[in-house]
Amino acid sequence: MTAAAERAILDFYTYPPIGTDDWRYAFETAQVRAIEMGMLSRTNLLDMANAQDLASAAAALAATEYALPQASAGGLGFGEVENMLLLRRTAARQLFSDLILDEPIVRLFKARDDFANLRLAVRRALTDRPLGTDYSPDGNVDAELFEQVFEEENYELFPDYMQQATEQAVLAYYQNKDIRRIDHAIDAAEAQYNLRMARKLGSVFLLGLFKIRIDLTNIRTMLRLKFTESEQRNVFLQGGFIELERFIHGLDVGYESLGALFFVTPYHHVVDIGANYLASNKSFLKIEQQCEEHLTGYLKSTVRITAGPQPIIAYLLMKENEIRTVRLILTAKKNHLDTKLILDRIS
């Protein structure tokens, strides 16, 4: 383990620092605190998960902002569910943009959609599929620009961070024409962009957030490579708190030993629970749930901030996660999945 990696781990037990107060955000933080009280409780989610069918799960949302018309609750179509959830996400993102006083932070989080759009566009371009215009409109880059860029093969029309990501993804693909390399190259470019921007903004909270995300992505990658008995070793993201050698070593030990391998890291329980569930059930449900819970714990630690952008960023990410969870449960009910599987995923 490098000295830098040791310091990163030993400087905190479970979560890294979240930074200090920024009193410019006093009103905005108070507003978010009030709005957070209307978020779904654990009881709401469990009621949905334990509901008999889609109609009953939808009925459990009747007194919330996710209330559905009776027609949808009766299963006449899932389109209205998707539209409602999309509206909720759009509203959360608009609120975030309105409350954040530092425009670079807004652009940073909009870049998530830029990278998501780029993954789709590069995949289509390199596999000779129609480029289309069905890209997310929530990014910094106009959705219509993607078609023009790839038709003209003029990457300079993109911002610098997307130019680099595109070039890296194209080069990675043509090494052996493995489409999975596109995603890895863009994921790596996005991770480095996030870290670079967090440092530029001088945000301790954002730097910790993005490093945790890198670690959790690498944990998922380690388990997926292990489960599929893949020989790949160069697909882990750099820049997290945990040195890459630990993940690579994890590929060569048994599932029962992974918890001990990560015992000195903040992710001991995440890996131990996720690996044991994967070994027993051949399912990634628990590692996804554990990664989500760990990240949410860091976001919730912003309760210690009286005023600052940290609680607003945390609210956006927790709200988006809430929306994804509602979609997951309703989709599972629509497809008649076993209630135990839903509970394993969300709790």
C-alpha positions as CSV (number, residue, x, y, z in Angstrom):
1,M,0.0,0.0,0.0
2,T,1.3,3.5,-0.9
3,A,1.9,6.1,1.8
4,A,-0.8,8.3,0.2
5,A,-3.3,5.4,0.3
6,E,-2.5,4.7,3.9
7,R,-3.1,8.3,4.9
8,A,-6.4,8.4,3.0
9,I,-7.7,5.4,4.9
10,L,-6.3,6.1,8.3
11,D,-7.5,9.7,8.3
12,F,-11.1,8.5,8.9
13,Y,-12.9,5.4,10.1
14,T,-16.0,5.2,8.0
15,Y,-16.4,8.5,6.1
16,P,-14.0,11.3,5.0
17,P,-14.5,14.9,6.1
18,I,-17.4,16.9,4.7
19,G,-15.9,20.3,5.0
20,T,-16.9,23.5,6.8
21,D,-19.9,25.8,6.8
22,D,-20.4,28.4,4.0
23,W,-22.8,31.0,5.3
24,R,-23.7,32.2,1.9
25,Y,-26.0,29.2,1.8
26,A,-27.8,29.8,5.1
27,F,-31.2,30.3,3.5
28,E,-30.8,27.6,0.8
29,T,-29.7,25.0,3.4
30,A,-32.7,25.8,5.6
31,Q,-35.0,25.4,2.6
32,V,-33.5,22.0,1.8
33,R,-33.9,20.9,5.4
34,A,-37.6,21.7,5.2
35,I,-38.0,19.9,1.9
36,E,-36.2,16.8,3.1
37,M,-38.9,16.2,5.7
38,G,-41.3,15.3,2.8
39,M,-39.1,12.5,1.4
40,L,-40.3,8.9,1.7
41,S,-39.6,7.1,4.9
42,R,-38.2,3.6,5.2
43,T,-41.7,2.6,6.2
44,N,-43.1,3.9,2.9
45,L,-40.7,1.8,0.9
46,L,-41.2,-1.3,3.0
47,D,-45.0,-0.9,2.6
48,M,-44.5,-0.8,-1.2
49,A,-42.1,-3.7,-1.2
50,N,-44.5,-5.9,0.8
51,A,-47.6,-4.9,-1.2
52,Q,-49.4,-7.7,-2.9
53,D,-49.2,-6.3,-6.4
54,L,-48.5,-3.2,-8.5
55,A,-51.9,-1.6,-7.7
56,S,-51.3,-2.0,-3.9
57,A,-47.7,-0.7,-4.2
58,A,-48.9,2.3,-6.1
59,A,-51.7,2.9,-3.5
60,A,-49.0,3.1,-0.8
61,L,-47.8,6.3,-2.6
62,A,-51.2,7.9,-2.5
63,A,-50.4,10.5,0.2
64,T,-47.0,11.4,-1.3
65,E,-45.7,13.4,-4.2
66,Y,-45.5,10.1,-6.2
67,A,-49.3,9.6,-6.1
68,L,-50.6,8.0,-9.3
69,P,-54.0,8.2,-11.0
70,Q,-56.2,5.2,-10.3
71,A,-55.9,4.1,-13.8
72,S,-52.1,3.6,-13.4
73,A,-52.5,2.0,-10.0
74,G,-54.8,-0.5,-11.7
75,G,-52.1,-1.5,-14.1
76,L,-53.5,0.0,-17.3
77,G,-50.0,1.1,-18.3
78,F,-46.6,1.8,-16.9
79,G,-46.0,4.9,-19.1
80,E,-47.6,7.2,-16.6
81,V,-45.4,5.8,-13.8
82,E,-42.3,6.6,-15.9
83,N,-43.6,10.1,-16.8
84,M,-44.3,10.9,-13.1
85,L,-40.9,9.7,-12.0
86,L,-39.2,11.8,-14.8
87,L,-41.1,14.9,-13.6
88,R,-40.0,14.3,-10.1
89,R,-36.4,14.0,-11.1
90,T,-36.6,17.1,-13.3
91,A,-38.1,19.1,-10.4
92,A,-35.3,17.9,-8.0
93,R,-32.6,18.9,-10.5
94,Q,-34.2,22.3,-11.2
95,L,-34.4,23.0,-7.4
96,F,-30.8,22.0,-7.1
97,S,-29.8,24.5,-9.9
98,D,-31.9,27.2,-8.3
99,L,-30.3,26.7,-4.8
100,I,-26.7,26.3,-5.7
101,L,-25.0,29.7,-5.8
102,D,-21.8,28.4,-7.4
103,E,-22.5,27.8,-11.1
104,P,-19.4,25.5,-11.6
105,I,-21.1,23.0,-9.2
106,V,-24.2,23.0,-11.3
107,R,-22.2,22.4,-14.4
108,L,-20.3,19.6,-12.7
109,F,-23.5,17.7,-11.9
110,K,-25.0,18.3,-15.3
111,A,-21.9,16.7,-16.8
112,R,-23.2,13.4,-15.5
113,D,-25.7,13.5,-18.3
114,D,-23.1,14.6,-20.8
115,F,-21.1,11.5,-20.1
116,A,-24.2,9.2,-20.1
117,N,-25.1,10.7,-23.5
118,L,-21.6,10.2,-24.7
119,R,-21.6,6.5,-23.8
120,L,-24.7,6.0,-25.9
121,A,-23.5,8.1,-28.9
122,V,-20.0,6.5,-29.1
123,R,-21.6,3.0,-28.9
124,R,-23.9,3.8,-31.7
125,A,-21.3,5.5,-33.9
126,L,-18.7,2.7,-33.5
127,T,-21.3,-0.1,-34.1
128,D,-22.8,1.6,-37.2
129,R,-26.2,2.2,-35.6
130,P,-28.3,5.3,-36.2
131,L,-27.1,8.1,-33.9
132,G,-30.5,9.4,-33.1
133,T,-31.4,12.4,-31.0
134,D,-32.9,10.7,-28.0
135,Y,-30.3,12.0,-25.5
136,S,-30.9,13.4,-22.1
137,P,-31.6,17.2,-22.2
138,D,-30.3,17.7,-18.7
139,G,-26.6,18.0,-19.6
140,N,-24.4,21.0,-20.4
141,V,-24.2,19.9,-24.1
142,D,-27.2,20.3,-26.4
143,A,-28.6,16.8,-27.1
144,E,-28.8,17.6,-30.8
145,L,-25.0,18.3,-30.9
146,F,-24.2,14.6,-30.5
147,E,-25.5,13.7,-34.0
148,Q,-23.6,16.5,-35.6
149,V,-20.3,15.7,-33.8
150,F,-20.3,12.0,-34.9
151,E,-21.6,12.6,-38.4
152,E,-18.8,15.1,-39.0
153,E,-16.3,13.3,-36.8
154,N,-15.5,16.7,-35.3
155,Y,-14.9,16.1,-31.6
156,E,-13.7,19.7,-31.1
157,L,-17.3,20.8,-31.0
158,F,-17.4,19.1,-27.5
159,P,-16.1,20.7,-24.4
160,D,-12.5,19.7,-23.5
161,Y,-13.5,17.0,-21.0
162,M,-15.8,15.3,-23.5
163,Q,-13.2,15.6,-26.3
164,Q,-10.7,13.6,-24.2
165,A,-13.3,11.1,-23.2
166,T,-14.4,10.5,-26.8
167,E,-10.9,10.0,-28.0
168,Q,-10.0,7.6,-25.2
169,A,-13.2,5.6,-25.8
170,V,-12.6,5.3,-29.6
171,L,-9.0,4.2,-29.1
172,A,-10.0,1.7,-26.4
173,Y,-12.6,0.2,-28.7
174,Y,-10.4,-0.3,-31.6
175,Q,-7.8,-2.2,-29.6
176,N,-9.8,-5.3,-29.9
177,K,-13.3,-4.0,-30.9
178,D,-14.7,-4.9,-27.4
179,I,-17.7,-2.6,-26.8
180,R,-17.2,-2.9,-23.1
181,R,-14.0,-0.9,-23.4
182,I,-16.1,2.1,-24.4
183,D,-17.9,2.2,-21.1
184,H,-14.7,1.7,-19.1
185,A,-12.8,4.5,-21.0
186,I,-15.7,7.0,-20.5
187,D,-16.1,5.9,-16.8
188,A,-12.4,6.5,-16.2
189,A,-12.5,9.9,-18.0
190,E,-15.6,10.9,-15.9
191,A,-14.0,9.9,-12.7
192,Q,-10.8,11.9,-13.4
193,Y,-12.9,14.9,-14.5
194,N,-14.9,14.8,-11.2
195,L,-11.7,14.6,-9.1
196,R,-10.1,17.4,-11.1
197,M,-13.2,19.7,-10.7
198,A,-13.5,18.9,-7.0
199,R,-9.9,20.0,-6.4
200,K,-10.4,23.1,-8.6
201,L,-13.5,24.0,-6.5
202,G,-11.6,23.4,-3.3
203,S,-14.4,21.2,-2.1
204,V,-13.4,18.6,0.6
205,F,-16.9,17.2,0.4
206,L,-17.0,16.7,-3.3
207,L,-13.5,15.2,-3.3
208,G,-14.6,12.6,-0.7
209,L,-17.8,11.9,-2.5
210,F,-16.1,11.2,-5.8
211,K,-13.4,9.1,-4.2
212,I,-16.0,7.0,-2.4
213,R,-17.8,6.5,-5.7
214,I,-14.6,5.3,-7.4
215,D,-14.0,2.8,-4.5
216,L,-17.6,1.5,-4.7
217,T,-17.4,1.1,-8.5
218,N,-14.1,-0.8,-8.1
219,I,-15.7,-3.1,-5.5
220,R,-18.6,-3.9,-7.9
221,T,-16.1,-4.4,-10.7
222,M,-14.0,-6.8,-8.6
223,L,-17.0,-9.0,-7.7
224,R,-18.3,-9.0,-11.3
225,L,-14.9,-10.0,-12.7
226,K,-14.6,-12.6,-10.0
227,F,-18.0,-14.0,-10.6
228,T,-17.5,-14.3,-14.4
229,E,-13.9,-15.6,-13.9
230,S,-12.6,-12.9,-16.1
231,E,-8.9,-12.5,-16.7
232,Q,-9.1,-8.7,-17.0
233,R,-7.1,-6.7,-14.5
234,N,-6.8,-3.2,-16.0
235,V,-10.4,-2.1,-15.7
236,F,-10.3,-0.6,-12.2
237,L,-10.7,3.2,-11.8
238,Q,-7.9,5.2,-10.4
239,G,-8.1,7.9,-7.8
240,G,-10.1,6.3,-5.0
241,F,-9.1,5.9,-1.4
242,I,-8.2,2.2,-1.9
243,E,-5.1,1.2,-3.8
244,L,-5.8,-0.9,-7.0
245,E,-3.6,-3.7,-5.8
246,R,-6.1,-4.7,-3.2
247,F,-8.9,-5.1,-5.7
248,I,-6.6,-7.1,-8.0
249,H,-5.6,-9.3,-5.1
250,G,-9.3,-9.8,-4.3
251,L,-9.7,-11.6,-7.6
252,D,-7.4,-14.3,-6.5
253,V,-8.8,-15.1,-3.0
254,G,-12.1,-16.9,-2.1
255,Y,-15.3,-15.0,-1.4
256,E,-15.0,-15.9,2.3
257,S,-11.6,-14.1,2.5
258,L,-12.7,-10.8,0.9
259,G,-14.1,-9.3,4.1
260,A,-10.7,-9.9,5.8
261,L,-8.9,-8.4,2.8
262,F,-10.9,-5.2,3.2
263,F,-10.9,-5.2,7.0
264,V,-8.6,-2.2,7.4
265,T,-10.7,-0.1,4.9
266,P,-14.0,1.7,5.4
267,Y,-15.7,-0.9,3.1
268,H,-15.3,-4.0,5.3
269,H,-19.0,-4.6,5.8
270,V,-19.9,-3.6,2.2
271,V,-17.5,-6.2,0.8
272,D,-18.2,-8.9,3.4
273,I,-22.0,-8.8,3.1
274,G,-22.0,-8.4,-0.7
275,A,-19.5,-11.2,-1.3
276,N,-21.2,-13.7,1.0
277,Y,-24.6,-13.0,-0.6
278,L,-23.1,-13.3,-4.1
279,A,-21.4,-16.7,-3.2
280,S,-24.7,-18.0,-1.6
281,N,-27.3,-16.6,-4.0
282,K,-25.4,-15.9,-7.3
283,S,-26.8,-12.5,-7.2
284,F,-25.4,-8.9,-7.0
285,L,-28.5,-7.6,-5.2
286,K,-26.8,-7.2,-1.9
287,I,-23.6,-5.6,-3.1
288,E,-25.7,-3.0,-4.9
289,Q,-27.7,-2.4,-1.7
290,Q,-24.6,-2.2,0.4
291,C,-22.9,0.3,-1.9
292,E,-26.0,2.4,-2.0
293,E,-26.3,2.4,1.8
294,H,-22.6,3.3,2.3
295,L,-22.8,6.3,-0.1
296,T,-26.1,7.4,1.5
297,G,-24.5,7.3,4.9
298,Y,-21.9,9.8,3.7
299,L,-24.6,12.1,2.2
300,K,-26.5,12.0,5.5
301,S,-23.4,13.0,7.4
302,T,-24.0,16.5,5.9
303,V,-26.5,17.0,8.7
304,R,-23.6,18.4,10.7
305,I,-23.4,21.3,8.2
306,T,-25.4,24.3,9.2
307,A,-25.0,26.2,6.0
308,G,-23.2,25.2,2.8
309,P,-23.6,23.5,-0.6
310,Q,-23.0,20.1,0.9
311,P,-26.6,19.5,2.2
312,I,-28.0,20.7,-1.2
313,I,-25.8,18.3,-3.1
314,A,-26.7,15.5,-0.7
315,Y,-30.4,16.2,-1.1
316,L,-30.2,16.0,-4.9
317,L,-28.4,12.6,-4.8
318,M,-30.6,11.2,-2.1
319,K,-33.7,12.4,-4.0
320,E,-32.5,10.8,-7.2
321,N,-31.8,7.6,-5.3
322,E,-35.3,7.7,-3.9
323,I,-36.8,8.1,-7.4
324,R,-34.7,5.1,-8.6
325,T,-35.9,3.0,-5.6
326,V,-39.6,3.8,-6.3
327,R,-39.1,2.9,-10.0
328,L,-37.3,-0.3,-8.9
329,I,-40.1,-1.4,-6.6
330,L,-42.9,-0.6,-9.0
331,T,-41.1,-2.3,-11.9
332,A,-40.5,-5.4,-9.7
333,K,-44.2,-5.5,-8.8
334,K,-45.2,-5.1,-12.4
335,N,-43.1,-8.1,-13.3
336,H,-44.3,-10.1,-10.2
337,L,-40.9,-10.5,-8.7
338,D,-40.6,-12.2,-5.3
339,T,-40.9,-9.8,-2.4
340,K,-37.8,-11.2,-0.7
341,L,-35.7,-10.2,-3.7
342,I,-37.1,-6.6,-3.5
343,L,-36.4,-6.5,0.3
344,D,-32.9,-7.8,-0.3
345,R,-32.2,-5.0,-2.7
346,I,-33.6,-2.1,-0.7
347,S,-32.9,-3.1,2.9
